[in-house]
């Protein structure tokens, strides 16, 4: 019995050592190609681009749905598309962006509808890697609960460091790599690709999370303190996806219009399948151009 317990202890000690070593090893070559590393260049834009500028915060409906060149040419201001991935959560996005806000900045939040039904301080493997792989200083943007919820990701993360395919022979999707972003932070790697079939998303369920509304309000207050302004806008869903959740979307619209400065309406940003690329909120080049022009028109109406 004593030998059995000793062997079990030795086994767990070896596992612990592997996890500890893997945890502290640097990001693998495959991990370094991830779109998450796009944050580095986007932070550089936030730090170095002078005003006037407009900053977009949100998810991939924004990174796959804007043409920054049109904004720059039409409005004479530099657009910075900070969006990376839905799963890193709103709280992280806001806390990470706030230190870079300058007087005169305009911040636009064209958030996917799912954000309003989700946990405000969510955690995910993507958020874990934003801290461990991209920049460990990002840990300061997380609260204690988030840090605790990220602990279960450690074993899987550490063991990936010993996977040979993390170092050689890996093939990534070029639309989701760090190189997929252009000088404004837009994803453009797919602009010359053909459209893929996009199945509609099922109906959304749940209700608006008050913590999300409050979190946006707090972010807006902090931006205003720095001399900036915040506007909310709407995402660019596939027509069928929109119709599947129209009641919840209407409720979200009412909540936003009651609490924030809003650009446009949900119906205005509905997109037909011909303007989609590979997901219900991901647009092709024509779709990104159309959505950008609609946003510019709505912005000009506010500025009159």
C-alpha positions as CSV (number, residue, x, y, z in Angstrom):
1,X,0.0,0.0,0.0
2,X,2.9,2.3,0.9
3,X,4.5,1.7,-2.5
4,X,1.3,2.3,-4.3
5,X,0.8,5.7,-2.6
6,X,4.4,6.6,-3.3
7,X,3.9,5.8,-7.0
8,X,0.8,7.9,-7.1
9,X,2.6,10.8,-5.4
10,X,5.5,10.5,-7.9
11,X,3.0,10.5,-10.8
12,X,1.4,13.7,-9.6
13,X,4.8,15.3,-8.9
14,X,5.8,14.6,-12.5
15,X,2.5,16.1,-13.8
16,X,3.0,19.1,-11.6
17,X,6.5,19.6,-12.9
18,X,5.4,19.4,-16.5
19,X,2.6,21.9,-15.9
20,X,4.9,24.2,-14.1
21,X,7.6,24.1,-16.8
22,X,5.0,24.5,-19.6
23,X,3.3,27.4,-17.8
24,X,6.5,29.5,-17.7
25,X,7.8,28.6,-21.2
26,X,7.3,31.4,-23.8
27,X,4.5,31.3,-26.3
28,X,4.8,28.7,-29.0
29,X,5.4,29.8,-32.7
30,X,1.8,28.8,-33.5
31,X,0.4,30.9,-30.6
32,X,2.4,33.9,-31.8
33,X,0.6,33.8,-35.1
34,X,-2.8,34.2,-33.4
35,X,-5.0,37.2,-34.0
36,X,-4.8,37.8,-30.3
37,X,-1.3,39.2,-30.9
38,X,-3.0,41.9,-33.0
39,X,-3.5,43.7,-29.7
40,X,0.2,44.7,-29.8
41,X,-0.1,46.8,-33.0
42,X,-3.5,48.1,-32.1
43,X,-2.1,49.3,-28.7
44,X,0.7,51.1,-30.7
45,X,-2.0,52.9,-32.8
46,X,-3.8,53.9,-29.6
47,X,-0.5,55.2,-28.1
48,X,0.9,57.0,-31.2
49,X,-1.9,58.2,-33.5
50,X,-2.7,61.8,-32.8
51,X,-6.1,63.3,-32.6
52,X,-8.6,63.6,-34.3
53,X,-9.3,59.9,-34.2
54,X,-12.3,57.6,-33.7
55,X,-11.8,54.4,-31.7
56,X,-13.9,51.3,-32.2
57,X,-14.3,48.8,-29.4
58,X,-16.1,45.5,-29.7
59,X,-15.9,42.1,-31.3
60,X,-15.3,40.5,-34.7
61,X,-18.4,42.0,-36.2
62,X,-16.3,45.2,-36.2
63,X,-13.0,43.8,-37.2
64,X,-14.7,41.9,-40.1
65,X,-17.1,44.8,-40.8
66,X,-15.2,48.1,-41.3
67,X,-13.1,49.7,-44.0
68,X,-11.0,52.3,-42.1
69,X,-9.7,53.9,-45.3
70,X,-13.3,55.0,-46.2
71,X,-13.6,56.6,-42.7
72,X,-10.3,58.4,-43.0
73,X,-11.1,59.7,-46.5
74,X,-14.6,60.7,-45.7
75,X,-14.3,62.2,-42.2
76,X,-10.6,63.2,-42.1
77,X,-10.1,61.4,-38.9
78,X,-8.0,58.3,-38.2
79,X,-10.0,55.2,-37.3
80,X,-8.5,52.7,-34.8
81,X,-10.2,49.4,-34.8
82,X,-9.2,47.8,-31.5
83,X,-11.5,44.8,-31.8
84,X,-9.9,41.3,-31.3
85,X,-12.4,38.6,-30.1
86,X,-15.8,38.5,-28.4
87,X,-14.6,36.0,-25.8
88,X,-12.1,38.3,-24.1
89,X,-15.2,40.1,-22.7
90,X,-16.3,43.7,-22.3
91,X,-14.8,44.4,-19.0
92,X,-11.3,43.6,-20.3
93,X,-11.9,45.6,-23.5
94,X,-12.9,48.7,-21.6
95,X,-10.2,48.5,-18.9
96,X,-7.5,47.8,-21.5
97,X,-8.6,50.7,-23.8
98,X,-9.2,53.4,-21.1
99,X,-5.5,54.2,-20.4
100,X,-5.0,55.2,-24.1
101,X,-8.0,57.6,-24.4
102,X,-7.1,61.2,-25.2
103,X,-9.0,64.4,-25.1
104,X,-11.1,64.7,-28.3
105,X,-11.4,61.0,-28.9
106,X,-14.6,59.6,-30.2
107,X,-15.3,56.0,-29.1
108,X,-17.9,53.9,-30.9
109,X,-19.2,50.6,-29.6
110,X,-21.0,48.6,-32.3
111,X,-21.4,45.6,-30.0
112,X,-22.8,42.3,-31.1
113,X,-26.2,41.6,-29.5
114,X,-24.9,38.7,-27.5
115,X,-22.8,41.0,-25.4
116,X,-25.9,42.5,-23.7
117,X,-27.1,39.0,-22.6
118,X,-23.7,37.8,-21.5
119,X,-21.6,38.1,-18.3
120,X,-19.9,41.4,-18.1
121,X,-16.6,40.2,-16.6
122,X,-16.5,37.0,-18.6
123,X,-13.5,34.7,-18.8
124,X,-12.3,32.4,-21.5
125,X,-9.3,30.6,-22.9
126,X,-8.8,33.6,-25.2
127,X,-8.7,36.0,-22.2
128,X,-6.2,33.7,-20.5
129,X,-3.9,33.8,-23.5
130,X,-4.2,37.6,-23.7
131,X,-2.5,37.6,-20.3
132,X,-0.1,34.7,-20.6
133,X,0.9,34.9,-24.2
134,X,0.4,38.5,-25.4
135,X,1.3,40.6,-22.4
136,X,1.4,39.5,-18.8
137,X,0.8,43.2,-17.8
138,X,-2.7,42.6,-19.0
139,X,-3.3,40.8,-15.7
140,X,-3.9,44.2,-14.0
141,X,-7.1,44.6,-16.0
142,X,-8.7,41.6,-14.4
143,X,-10.6,41.4,-11.2
144,X,-10.1,38.7,-8.5
145,X,-13.0,36.6,-9.7
146,X,-11.7,36.6,-13.3
147,X,-8.3,35.5,-12.1
148,X,-9.7,32.6,-10.1
149,X,-11.9,31.6,-13.0
150,X,-8.9,31.5,-15.3
151,X,-7.0,29.0,-13.1
152,X,-8.6,25.9,-14.7
153,X,-7.1,26.8,-18.1
154,X,-3.6,26.4,-16.8
155,X,-3.1,22.6,-17.3
156,X,-4.3,22.6,-20.9
157,X,-2.3,25.7,-21.7
158,X,0.9,24.4,-20.1
159,X,0.7,21.0,-22.0
160,X,0.4,22.8,-25.3
161,X,4.0,23.8,-24.9
162,X,5.0,20.2,-25.3
163,X,2.9,19.6,-28.5
164,X,5.2,19.3,-31.5
165,X,2.6,20.8,-33.8
166,X,2.8,24.0,-31.9
167,X,6.3,24.4,-33.3
168,X,6.4,22.8,-36.7
169,X,3.9,21.7,-39.4
170,X,1.0,23.9,-38.1
171,X,-1.4,25.5,-40.6
172,X,-3.5,28.4,-39.4
173,X,-6.5,30.1,-40.9
174,X,-5.1,33.3,-42.5
175,X,-8.3,35.2,-41.6
176,X,-7.6,34.7,-37.9
177,X,-3.9,35.5,-37.7
178,X,-2.0,38.5,-36.5
179,X,-1.2,39.4,-40.1
180,X,-4.9,39.6,-41.0
181,X,-5.2,43.2,-39.8
182,X,-4.4,46.3,-41.8
183,X,-3.0,49.6,-40.7
184,X,-6.3,50.6,-39.1
185,X,-6.9,47.3,-37.3
186,X,-9.5,46.0,-39.8
187,X,-9.4,42.4,-40.9
188,X,-8.8,42.5,-44.7
189,X,-7.1,39.1,-45.4
190,X,-10.4,37.7,-46.7
191,X,-11.3,40.6,-49.0
192,X,-10.3,38.7,-52.2
193,X,-11.8,35.4,-51.1
194,X,-15.2,34.0,-52.2
195,X,-18.2,33.9,-49.9
196,X,-18.9,30.8,-47.8
197,X,-22.3,29.4,-46.9
198,X,-23.5,31.0,-43.7
199,X,-26.2,29.3,-41.7
200,X,-28.4,31.6,-39.6
201,X,-27.8,31.7,-35.8
202,X,-30.6,30.2,-33.7
203,X,-32.9,32.5,-31.7
204,X,-31.2,34.2,-28.8
205,X,-32.6,33.5,-25.3
206,X,-32.2,35.3,-22.0
207,X,-32.6,38.9,-20.9
208,X,-30.5,42.0,-20.9
209,X,-27.8,41.8,-18.2
210,X,-28.0,45.0,-16.1
211,X,-24.3,44.6,-15.2
212,X,-23.5,45.1,-18.9
213,X,-25.5,48.3,-19.2
214,X,-23.8,49.6,-16.0
215,X,-20.4,48.6,-17.2
216,X,-20.9,50.6,-20.4
217,X,-22.1,53.6,-18.4
218,X,-19.0,53.5,-16.2
219,X,-16.8,53.2,-19.3
220,X,-18.6,56.2,-20.8
221,X,-18.1,58.2,-17.7
222,X,-14.4,57.5,-17.6
223,X,-14.0,58.4,-21.3
224,X,-15.9,61.7,-20.7
225,X,-13.6,62.5,-17.8
226,X,-10.7,62.3,-20.2
227,X,-12.4,64.6,-22.7
228,X,-13.7,62.0,-25.0
229,X,-17.2,60.9,-26.1
230,X,-18.9,57.6,-26.5
231,X,-21.6,56.5,-29.0
232,X,-23.2,53.1,-29.3
233,X,-24.1,51.6,-32.6
234,X,-25.4,48.3,-33.9
235,X,-23.8,45.2,-35.3
236,X,-24.2,43.9,-38.9
237,X,-26.2,40.6,-38.7
238,X,-27.3,38.4,-41.4
239,X,-30.9,39.0,-42.4
240,X,-32.2,35.6,-41.2
241,X,-30.2,35.8,-38.0
242,X,-31.8,39.1,-37.2
243,X,-35.3,37.8,-37.8
244,X,-34.7,34.9,-35.5
245,X,-34.1,37.2,-32.6
246,X,-36.0,40.3,-33.5
247,X,-37.9,40.6,-30.1
248,X,-34.7,40.5,-28.0
249,X,-33.0,42.9,-30.5
250,X,-36.0,45.3,-30.1
251,X,-35.6,45.2,-26.3
252,X,-31.9,45.9,-26.6
253,X,-32.6,48.8,-28.9
254,X,-35.0,50.3,-26.3
255,X,-32.4,49.9,-23.5
256,X,-29.6,51.5,-25.5
257,X,-31.7,54.5,-26.6
258,X,-32.9,55.0,-23.1
259,X,-29.3,55.2,-21.7
260,X,-26.8,56.2,-24.4
261,X,-26.1,58.2,-27.5
262,X,-26.9,55.8,-30.3
263,X,-26.0,55.8,-34.0
264,X,-28.6,54.4,-36.4
265,X,-31.1,51.6,-35.8
266,X,-30.8,47.8,-35.7
267,X,-32.8,47.4,-38.9
268,X,-30.4,49.7,-40.8
269,X,-27.5,47.4,-40.4
270,X,-29.1,44.1,-41.5
271,X,-27.0,42.5,-44.2
272,X,-28.1,40.1,-47.0
273,X,-26.2,36.9,-47.5
274,X,-24.4,38.3,-50.5
275,X,-22.5,40.7,-48.2
276,X,-21.4,38.0,-45.7
277,X,-18.1,36.2,-45.7
278,X,-18.1,33.2,-43.3
279,X,-20.3,34.0,-40.3
280,X,-23.6,35.8,-39.6
281,X,-21.7,38.9,-38.4
282,X,-18.6,38.7,-40.7
283,X,-18.8,40.8,-43.8
284,X,-17.0,40.5,-47.1
285,X,-15.3,43.6,-48.7
286,X,-18.6,44.9,-50.2
287,X,-20.4,44.3,-46.9
288,X,-17.7,46.1,-44.9
289,X,-17.8,49.1,-47.4
290,X,-21.6,49.3,-47.1
291,X,-21.6,49.0,-43.3
292,X,-18.9,51.7,-43.1
293,X,-20.8,54.1,-45.3
294,X,-24.0,53.6,-43.2
295,X,-22.0,54.3,-40.0
296,X,-20.5,57.5,-41.6
297,X,-24.0,58.7,-42.6
298,X,-25.3,58.1,-39.0
299,X,-22.3,59.9,-37.6
300,X,-22.9,62.9,-39.8
301,X,-26.5,63.1,-38.7
302,X,-25.4,63.4,-35.1
303,X,-22.7,66.0,-35.8
304,X,-25.1,68.4,-37.6
